[in-house]
């Protein structure tokens, strides 16, 4: 079984995001970048399926400029077999990303596509669903458990009040949630091996897709500054301040 894992380059989740002075976008100057955490979970799940003997090949793909090769190499070090970079300098919306991934699916013919449910920068939660619709593949979103057997993939997802398990006929698209697994760290030997694994670069223009953006970024603003808390000396003082200052109790 062949598995395709799309990944995205984002600001490392440990880094405090800075906004440009003109509020036009996020400031990426000298900012540490990493694989989107949900995408990292998708890579880990694919590697675990390969270790279990269910998967024979893992292909990672990313859309972006040359800098995203760093994250593709990281995914190769984590256990992926080969990588594809769809090269573009444009910032693409979810639909255009899904259309490019559709072309990759048509070329590679994977039986399973695993990707993060959303990226931590745009938070759209759209690409996986759009890809499934464009390819006509079954889809299971927000997976907390994935079991592949007998030509099907069972996806357990957390819903209000419990768990829901879907049996999807392959080929299928699965999006990962936080509790699916805990990604591993790449070892130094695997990082060195990743440098020799194949990484194909394909210009986005070669896919014959109109990549005109349907959305535009108007403004980026940082969250409001939180006020510092105060220390109180007793329960009575706390209750008094909640009554007179916060006015949350009467």
Number of C-alpha atoms within 10 A of each C-alpha: 16 17 28 28 28 27 26 25 22 20 19 17 15 9 10 9 15 15 15 15 11 10 14 13 15 18 13 14 8 6 14 12 18 18 23 22 23 23 26 27 26 30 32 23 22 30 25 16 20 19 12 10 10 16 18 15 18 25 24 26 25 23 27 21 16 13 11 22 22 14 22 27 24 20 29 27 22 21 25 25 18 21 23 19 22 23 21 15 11 13 14 18 18 20 19 20 22 23 20 20 26 18 16 17 18 10 9 13 15 21 19 25 29 27 29 29 26 22 21 17 15 10 9 12 17 16 24 28 21 19 24 20 15 15 18 12 20 18 25 25 22 21 25 19 17 19 12 16 8 7 11 16 23 18 23 20 22 16 10 6 6 7 10 13 16 16 15 19 15 18 21 21 28 28 26 29 23 15 13 19 16 11 18 13 10 15 11 10 9 14 17 12 14 23 13 11 15 13 20 13 17 14 14 19 13 9 13 9 12 10 17 10 13 10 9 9 7 8 10 14 14 11 6 6 6 6 6 5 6 6 7 11 7 9 9 10 12 13 16 15 15 14 13 11 10 10 10 10 11 8
